[in-house]
Amino acid sequence: MFSRIQSVHFVGICGTAMASAAAAMQEKGVKVTGSDQNVYPPMSTFLAERKIEVISGYAEHNLAHKPDLVVIGNAISRGNPEAEYVLDHRLTYCSLPELLKDFFIRGKRALVVAGTHGKTTAASLLTWVFEHNGLNPSYLIGGIPNNLGQGARFTDSPWFIIEGDEYDTAFFDKRSKFVHYLPEVALINNLEFDHADIFDSLESIKTSFKHFIRLIPRNGLLLANGDDANLAPLLNVTHCPVKRFGLGEGNAVQAFNIRYGPTATEFEIPSFKFHTNLVGELNVRNALAVVACAKHCGLKNHQIQGAFDTFKGIKRRMEVRGIAGGVTVVDDFGHHPTAIRETLRALRIKYPTQKVWAIFEPRSNTTRRNIFQAELANAFADADSVVVAQVARLELLAPEERLDPARLMQDLKALGKDAAYLPDVDAIVAHVAQSVQGGEVVVVFSNGGFGGIHGKLLQRLGRH
């Protein structure tokens, strides 16, 4: 493949995965260029350190050199001048998942971690188990594991561990990304409705997962959560082995004698007791999935436990950003009611007696809509005070589709919560700083930058 391709241009190069793939292509001796309208750290720094030219903004003349291949990111849509130029001039183009499949995954043993929740944690933990035991895996993860310092790496090892997202591939390929990843082992943690901008129902998401499962070879493995009712109908396949993991009876890999503590969790399988520094039930399921997958790949219990002992977590997953004025500020990527609920449950174990504040930015394509209007209030059951930021880009949604903040406030207050809906970051910081006491915990839920709220909160609280 590489003898034919001497130059590649990445449209939307500053995405974590795009930048990592660009760097890997350059290491293989390919001339790499890229463009993006959002050129800022950490990815801009990552690319600059590798001397990859990044053009700020999209324009037709960025492709005047007619590269051998153009990789088009999944945030790019029709009307983008570079995408239009590629189509006009019949240039060779592909999506990032296609590039990964053809240049990096093919011929390797791909372990694909999929499901609605826990993908990044499970993929990071699995990667660390392999790395800690000297297996030097390639990996691509939608977050930054603290042990690894970057979200992707491409090596000569036979192993490739990848987070398999069900989101669509590109404007010209509406299949889920994970159908490109050639799974030897497909690890599916759970299945719920999400991504309301591209899926119209739970059934359509199930169809995507069915297509993914269909790709597992007969010498591979479907490893799935046996406790998940939405997944159950998808597991009756005969083309490959199926192994269920979970907490309930009847799972081939079952965790029992679970003990939840504020800084660690213990669970047993019939032959071994594992302990992990991750907190809460969702993380027991993540760790159990990793145990099942690693054992299938030939690792021993003590090798897995050695990695668990040294795992340092992931940025933006229950990450303590700092303590100021005695107040602990936690950052979490949670943007689906289930993720919010499970994170708050885990924080309740970690901080059993402290008051917990939850600040939530409805900015994902699902939570901006009213699909989870009723569920959202209940997701905050373990918080004491809830602050909701203005719903992002509300004017782009039809009124009947929008999340109704007034109703959300009513529902939260009916549940006995102290709740506020505030227009912006400054108003939220002022509101929290006025009432929060030393010893309390503030967790911020957002899948974006949220106007640097974590730093602003810490700065304000530090002045008290």
C-alpha positions as CSV (number, residue, x, y, z in Angstrom):
1,M,0.0,0.0,0.0
2,F,2.7,2.5,1.0
3,S,4.7,2.1,-2.2
4,R,1.7,3.5,-4.1
5,I,1.0,6.4,-1.7
6,Q,3.6,9.0,-1.3
7,S,1.5,11.9,-0.1
8,V,-1.6,12.2,2.2
9,H,-3.7,15.2,3.1
10,F,-5.9,15.0,6.2
11,V,-9.0,17.2,6.2
12,G,-9.8,17.8,9.9
13,I,-6.3,16.8,11.1
14,C,-6.6,18.0,14.7
15,G,-9.0,15.3,15.9
16,T,-7.1,13.0,18.3
17,A,-7.3,9.9,16.1
18,M,-6.7,11.9,12.8
19,A,-3.5,13.5,14.3
20,S,-2.2,10.2,15.6
21,A,-2.8,8.5,12.2
22,A,-1.2,11.4,10.4
23,A,1.9,11.0,12.6
24,A,2.0,7.3,12.0
25,M,1.7,7.8,8.2
26,Q,4.7,10.2,8.3
27,E,6.7,7.7,10.3
28,K,6.1,5.3,7.4
29,G,7.8,7.8,5.1
30,V,4.7,9.4,3.6
31,K,4.6,13.1,3.0
32,V,1.7,14.4,5.3
33,T,-0.2,17.7,5.2
34,G,-3.4,18.6,6.9
35,S,-5.9,21.4,7.6
36,D,-8.4,22.2,10.3
37,Q,-10.4,25.2,11.5
38,N,-9.8,24.3,15.1
39,V,-6.0,24.4,15.5
40,Y,-5.2,24.4,19.2
41,P,-3.4,22.3,21.8
42,P,-2.9,19.5,22.6
43,M,-3.2,18.2,19.1
44,S,-1.6,21.3,17.4
45,T,1.4,20.9,19.7
46,F,1.6,17.1,19.0
47,L,1.6,17.8,15.2
48,A,4.1,20.7,15.5
49,E,6.5,18.5,17.5
50,R,6.4,16.0,14.6
51,K,6.9,18.8,12.0
52,I,3.6,18.1,10.3
53,E,2.4,21.1,8.4
54,V,-1.1,22.1,9.6
55,I,-3.0,24.8,7.6
56,S,-5.6,26.8,9.6
57,G,-8.9,26.9,7.7
58,Y,-10.2,24.9,4.8
59,A,-9.5,26.0,1.2
60,E,-9.4,24.4,-2.3
61,H,-5.7,25.5,-2.8
62,N,-4.7,23.3,0.2
63,L,-5.1,20.4,-2.2
64,A,-3.5,22.1,-5.3
65,H,-0.5,19.7,-4.9
66,K,-3.0,16.8,-5.7
67,P,-2.0,14.4,-2.9
68,D,-2.2,10.6,-3.6
69,L,-4.8,10.2,-0.9
70,V,-7.1,12.5,1.0
71,V,-8.4,11.4,4.4
72,I,-11.7,13.1,5.2
73,G,-12.6,13.4,8.9
74,N,-16.1,12.6,10.1
75,A,-16.8,16.2,11.2
76,I,-16.5,17.3,7.5
77,S,-19.7,17.7,5.5
78,R,-20.7,18.6,1.9
79,G,-20.0,22.3,1.3
80,N,-16.5,22.1,2.8
81,P,-14.3,23.5,0.1
82,E,-11.7,20.7,0.4
83,A,-14.3,18.0,0.3
84,E,-15.9,19.6,-2.8
85,Y,-12.5,19.9,-4.5
86,V,-11.8,16.2,-3.9
87,L,-15.1,15.3,-5.5
88,D,-14.7,17.7,-8.4
89,H,-11.2,16.4,-9.3
90,R,-11.9,12.7,-8.6
91,L,-9.1,12.5,-6.1
92,T,-8.6,9.3,-4.2
93,Y,-10.2,9.7,-0.8
94,C,-11.2,7.7,2.2
95,S,-12.5,8.0,5.8
96,L,-10.2,7.6,8.8
97,P,-11.7,4.2,9.7
98,E,-11.0,2.9,6.2
99,L,-7.4,4.2,6.4
100,L,-7.0,2.4,9.8
101,K,-8.3,-0.8,8.3
102,D,-6.2,-0.9,5.2
103,F,-2.9,0.5,6.5
104,F,-2.8,-0.4,10.2
105,I,-5.2,-3.1,11.3
106,R,-5.3,-5.6,8.5
107,G,-3.3,-8.7,9.4
108,K,-3.2,-7.9,13.1
109,R,-5.2,-9.3,16.0
110,A,-7.8,-6.6,16.5
111,L,-9.5,-6.3,19.9
112,V,-12.4,-4.0,19.4
113,V,-14.1,-2.5,22.5
114,A,-17.7,-1.3,21.8
115,G,-20.9,-0.4,23.6
116,T,-22.7,2.7,24.7
117,H,-20.8,3.3,28.0
118,G,-17.3,2.5,29.3
119,K,-15.5,2.1,26.0
120,T,-12.7,4.5,26.8
121,T,-12.1,3.1,30.3
122,A,-12.2,-0.6,29.2
123,A,-10.0,0.1,26.1
124,S,-7.5,2.0,28.2
125,L,-7.4,-0.6,30.9
126,L,-7.1,-3.5,28.3
127,T,-4.3,-1.6,26.5
128,W,-2.4,-1.1,29.8
129,V,-2.7,-4.8,30.7
130,F,-1.0,-5.6,27.4
131,E,1.6,-2.8,27.7
132,H,2.4,-3.6,31.3
133,N,3.1,-7.2,30.3
134,G,5.5,-6.2,27.5
135,L,3.2,-6.9,24.5
136,N,3.7,-3.4,23.0
137,P,0.2,-3.2,21.4
138,S,-1.0,-0.7,18.8
139,Y,-4.0,1.2,20.2
140,L,-6.5,3.9,19.3
141,I,-8.6,5.2,22.2
142,G,-11.0,8.1,22.3
143,G,-9.4,9.6,25.4
144,I,-6.0,10.0,27.0
145,P,-5.0,7.2,29.4
146,N,-2.7,8.7,32.1
147,N,-0.4,5.7,31.9
148,L,0.2,6.1,28.2
149,G,0.1,9.9,27.7
150,Q,-1.5,9.8,24.3
151,G,-4.6,8.4,22.7
152,A,-3.0,6.4,19.9
153,R,0.1,4.5,18.9
154,F,1.0,2.2,16.1
155,T,3.6,-0.5,16.6
156,D,4.9,-3.7,14.9
157,S,3.2,-5.9,17.5
158,P,0.5,-8.3,16.4
159,W,-2.1,-6.8,18.8
160,F,-4.3,-3.8,17.9
161,I,-6.6,-2.5,20.6
162,I,-9.2,0.0,19.4
163,E,-12.2,1.7,20.8
164,G,-15.1,0.8,18.4
165,D,-17.5,3.7,18.1
166,E,-21.0,3.2,16.7
167,Y,-21.0,6.8,15.4
168,D,-21.1,7.2,11.6
169,T,-17.9,7.0,9.5
170,A,-18.0,10.0,7.2
171,F,-20.5,12.1,5.1
172,F,-20.0,9.5,2.3
173,D,-20.3,6.4,4.5
174,K,-23.1,6.3,7.1
175,R,-22.1,3.0,8.5
176,S,-20.8,2.9,12.1
177,K,-17.0,3.3,12.4
178,F,-16.6,-0.1,14.0
179,V,-17.6,-2.0,10.9
180,H,-14.1,-1.1,9.5
181,Y,-12.1,-2.5,12.4
182,L,-11.8,-6.3,11.5
183,P,-12.6,-7.6,15.0
184,E,-11.0,-10.8,16.1
185,V,-12.5,-10.2,19.5
186,A,-15.5,-7.9,19.8
187,L,-16.0,-6.8,23.4
188,I,-19.5,-5.2,23.9
189,N,-20.1,-3.7,27.3
190,N,-23.7,-2.6,27.0
191,L,-26.3,-1.1,24.5
192,E,-28.6,1.9,24.9
193,F,-30.1,4.6,22.7
194,D,-27.6,7.4,22.0
195,H,-26.5,9.7,19.1
196,A,-30.0,11.0,18.3
197,D,-28.5,13.0,15.4
198,I,-27.8,9.8,13.4
199,F,-30.0,7.0,14.9
200,D,-33.7,7.3,15.0
201,S,-34.4,4.4,17.5
202,L,-32.8,1.8,19.7
203,E,-33.6,-0.7,16.9
204,S,-31.4,1.1,14.4
205,I,-28.5,1.1,16.8
206,K,-29.1,-2.7,17.3
207,T,-28.9,-3.1,13.5
208,S,-25.5,-1.4,13.5
209,F,-24.2,-3.7,16.2
210,K,-25.6,-6.8,14.3
211,H,-23.5,-5.7,11.3
212,F,-20.5,-5.4,13.6
213,I,-21.1,-8.8,15.2
214,R,-21.4,-10.4,11.7
215,L,-17.7,-9.5,11.0
216,I,-16.3,-11.7,13.8
217,P,-14.4,-14.7,12.3
218,R,-15.2,-18.2,13.4
219,N,-11.8,-18.3,15.2
220,G,-12.6,-15.0,17.0
221,L,-14.8,-14.3,19.9
222,L,-17.9,-12.2,20.7
223,L,-17.5,-11.2,24.4
224,A,-20.6,-9.5,25.7
225,N,-22.3,-8.3,28.8
226,G,-24.7,-11.1,29.7
227,D,-26.7,-8.9,32.1
228,D,-27.8,-6.4,29.4
229,A,-31.4,-6.9,28.2
230,N,-30.8,-4.8,25.0
231,L,-27.8,-6.9,24.0
232,A,-29.4,-10.3,24.7
233,P,-31.2,-10.7,21.3
234,L,-27.9,-10.0,19.4
235,L,-26.0,-12.8,21.1
236,N,-27.7,-15.8,19.5
237,V,-25.2,-16.2,16.7
238,T,-23.6,-19.4,15.5
239,H,-20.8,-18.1,13.2
240,C,-18.4,-17.5,16.1
241,P,-17.9,-18.4,19.7
242,V,-19.9,-16.2,22.2
243,K,-18.9,-15.7,25.8
244,R,-20.9,-13.7,28.3
245,F,-19.5,-11.8,31.3
246,G,-21.4,-10.0,34.1
247,L,-22.5,-10.0,37.7
248,G,-25.5,-12.3,37.3
249,E,-25.8,-16.1,37.3
250,G,-25.3,-17.8,34.0
251,N,-22.4,-15.7,32.8
252,A,-19.3,-17.6,31.7
253,V,-17.2,-15.0,33.5
254,Q,-19.0,-13.9,36.6
255,A,-17.8,-11.4,39.2
256,F,-18.9,-12.2,42.8
257,N,-18.1,-11.1,46.4
258,I,-17.9,-7.5,45.1
259,R,-16.7,-5.0,47.7
260,Y,-17.0,-1.3,46.9
261,G,-14.7,1.1,48.7
262,P,-14.0,4.8,48.4
263,T,-10.7,4.4,46.7
264,A,-10.7,0.8,45.5
265,T,-13.0,-2.1,44.5
266,E,-12.6,-5.8,44.9
267,F,-14.2,-8.7,43.0
268,E,-13.7,-12.4,42.5
269,I,-13.9,-14.8,39.7
270,P,-13.8,-18.6,40.6
271,S,-10.0,-18.7,40.5
272,F,-8.8,-15.3,41.6
273,K,-9.6,-12.1,43.6
274,F,-9.0,-8.9,41.7
275,H,-8.7,-5.4,43.1
276,T,-8.7,-2.2,41.2
277,N,-8.4,1.5,42.1
278,L,-11.4,2.3,40.0
279,V,-14.7,3.0,41.9
280,G,-18.3,1.9,41.3
281,E,-20.3,-0.9,39.6
282,L,-19.8,0.3,36.0
283,N,-16.0,0.0,36.6
284,V,-16.4,-3.5,38.0
285,R,-18.0,-4.4,34.7
286,N,-15.3,-2.6,32.7
287,A,-12.6,-4.5,34.7
288,L,-14.4,-7.8,34.3
289,A,-14.6,-7.4,30.6
290,V,-10.9,-6.7,30.4
291,V,-10.2,-9.8,32.6
292,A,-12.3,-12.0,30.2
293,C,-10.6,-10.5,27.1
294,A,-7.0,-10.7,28.4
295,K,-7.4,-14.3,29.6
296,H,-8.8,-15.2,26.2
297,C,-5.6,-13.7,24.7
298,G,-3.4,-15.8,26.9
299,L,-2.6,-13.5,29.9
300,K,-2.6,-14.9,33.4
301,N,-4.6,-13.5,36.4
302,H,-1.5,-12.2,38.2
303,Q,-0.3,-10.5,35.0
304,I,-3.7,-8.7,34.7
305,Q,-3.7,-7.8,38.4
306,G,-0.2,-6.3,38.1
307,A,-1.5,-3.9,35.4
308,F,-4.6,-3.1,37.6
309,D,-2.2,-2.2,40.4
310,T,-0.5,0.4,38.3
311,F,-3.4,1.8,36.3
312,K,-3.7,5.6,36.7
313,G,-7.0,6.2,35.1
314,I,-8.0,8.4,32.2
315,K,-8.3,12.2,31.7
316,R,-11.9,13.4,32.0
317,R,-13.2,10.2,33.6
318,M,-13.9,11.1,37.2
319,E,-10.7,13.1,37.1
320,V,-10.0,15.3,40.1
321,R,-8.9,18.6,38.5
322,G,-7.9,20.2,41.8
323,I,-8.9,21.2,45.3
324,A,-9.4,24.9,46.2
325,G,-10.9,26.3,49.4
326,G,-11.3,22.7,50.6
327,V,-13.7,22.0,47.6
328,T,-12.8,19.1,45.3
329,V,-13.5,19.8,41.6
330,V,-14.0,16.7,39.4
331,D,-14.2,16.6,35.6
332,D,-16.2,13.9,33.9
333,F,-17.1,13.3,30.2
334,G,-20.6,11.9,31.1
335,H,-23.3,13.2,28.7
336,H,-25.9,10.4,28.7
337,P,-28.3,9.8,31.7
338,T,-26.8,6.4,32.4
339,A,-23.2,7.7,32.4
340,I,-24.2,10.6,34.7
341,R,-26.1,8.3,37.1
342,E,-23.3,5.7,37.3
343,T,-20.6,8.4,37.8
344,L,-22.6,10.0,40.6
345,R,-23.2,6.5,42.2
346,A,-19.4,5.9,42.1
347,L,-18.7,9.4,43.6
348,R,-21.2,8.7,46.3
349,I,-19.1,5.6,47.2
350,K,-15.9,7.7,47.0
351,Y,-17.3,10.7,49.0
352,P,-19.9,9.0,51.2
353,T,-20.6,11.9,53.6
354,Q,-19.8,15.0,51.5
355,K,-22.3,17.2,49.7
356,V,-22.0,16.6,46.0
357,W,-22.8,19.3,43.4
358,A,-23.4,18.3,39.8
359,I,-22.9,20.8,37.0
360,F,-24.2,19.6,33.6
361,E,-23.8,21.1,30.2
362,P,-26.4,19.6,27.7
363,R,-24.3,19.8,24.6
364,S,-24.3,16.3,23.0
365,N,-26.8,15.7,20.2
366,T,-28.8,13.4,22.4
367,T,-29.0,15.5,25.6
368,R,-29.9,18.7,23.7
369,R,-33.1,16.9,22.7
370,N,-36.0,15.8,24.9
371,I,-35.5,12.1,24.3
372,F,-34.3,11.6,27.9
373,Q,-36.3,14.4,29.4
374,A,-37.8,12.2,32.1
375,E,-34.6,10.1,32.7
376,L,-32.3,13.1,33.0
377,A,-33.8,14.3,36.3
378,N,-33.5,10.8,37.8
379,A,-29.9,10.5,36.7
380,F,-29.0,13.1,39.3
381,A,-30.4,11.0,42.2
382,D,-27.1,10.9,44.0
383,A,-26.3,14.6,43.7
384,D,-27.4,17.1,46.4
385,S,-27.4,20.2,44.2
386,V,-27.7,20.4,40.4
387,V,-26.8,23.2,38.1
388,V,-27.7,22.9,34.4
389,A,-26.0,25.2,31.8
390,Q,-27.9,26.7,28.9
391,V,-28.7,24.0,26.3
392,A,-26.1,24.3,23.6
393,R,-27.2,25.5,20.1
394,L,-30.9,25.2,21.1
395,E,-32.0,27.4,18.2
396,L,-30.9,24.7,15.7
397,L,-33.5,22.3,17.0
398,A,-37.2,22.3,16.3
399,P,-39.1,23.4,19.4
400,E,-40.9,20.1,19.8
401,E,-37.5,18.3,19.8
402,R,-35.7,20.5,22.4
403,L,-34.9,19.5,26.0
404,D,-37.2,21.6,28.2
405,P,-35.0,23.1,30.9
406,A,-38.0,24.5,32.9
407,R,-39.5,21.0,33.2
408,L,-36.1,19.6,34.1
409,M,-35.9,22.1,37.0
410,Q,-39.4,21.2,38.1
411,D,-38.6,17.5,38.1
412,L,-35.3,18.0,40.0
413,K,-37.0,20.1,42.6
414,A,-39.8,17.5,42.9
415,L,-37.0,15.0,43.8
416,G,-35.9,17.4,46.6
417,K,-32.8,18.7,44.7
418,D,-31.6,22.2,45.0
419,A,-31.6,23.1,41.2
420,A,-30.7,26.0,39.0
421,Y,-30.6,26.7,35.3
422,L,-28.0,29.4,34.4
423,P,-27.1,31.0,31.2
424,D,-23.3,30.8,31.1
425,V,-20.1,29.7,32.9
426,D,-19.6,33.0,34.8
427,A,-23.1,32.8,36.3
428,I,-22.5,29.1,37.2
429,V,-19.2,29.8,38.9
430,A,-20.7,32.8,40.8
431,H,-23.7,30.6,41.9
432,V,-21.6,27.7,43.1
433,A,-18.9,29.9,44.8
434,Q,-21.6,31.7,46.8
435,S,-23.0,28.6,48.4
436,V,-20.4,25.8,48.3
437,Q,-18.6,24.9,51.6
438,G,-15.1,23.4,52.2
439,G,-15.2,19.6,52.2
440,E,-17.9,19.5,49.4
441,V,-17.4,18.0,45.9
442,V,-18.3,19.6,42.6
443,V,-18.5,17.4,39.5
444,V,-18.7,18.9,36.1
445,F,-20.3,16.8,33.3
446,S,-19.6,17.9,29.8
447,N,-18.3,16.3,26.5
448,G,-16.7,19.7,25.5
449,G,-14.4,22.3,27.0
450,F,-17.4,24.0,28.8
451,G,-15.7,27.4,28.7
452,G,-12.8,26.4,30.9
453,I,-15.2,26.1,33.9
454,H,-12.9,23.8,35.9
455,G,-10.1,26.3,36.0
456,K,-12.4,29.2,36.7
457,L,-14.1,27.4,39.6
458,L,-10.8,26.5,41.1
459,Q,-9.5,30.0,40.7
460,R,-12.6,31.6,42.3
461,L,-12.7,29.1,45.2
462,G,-9.0,29.6,45.9
463,R,-9.7,33.3,46.6
464,H,-12.2,32.5,49.4
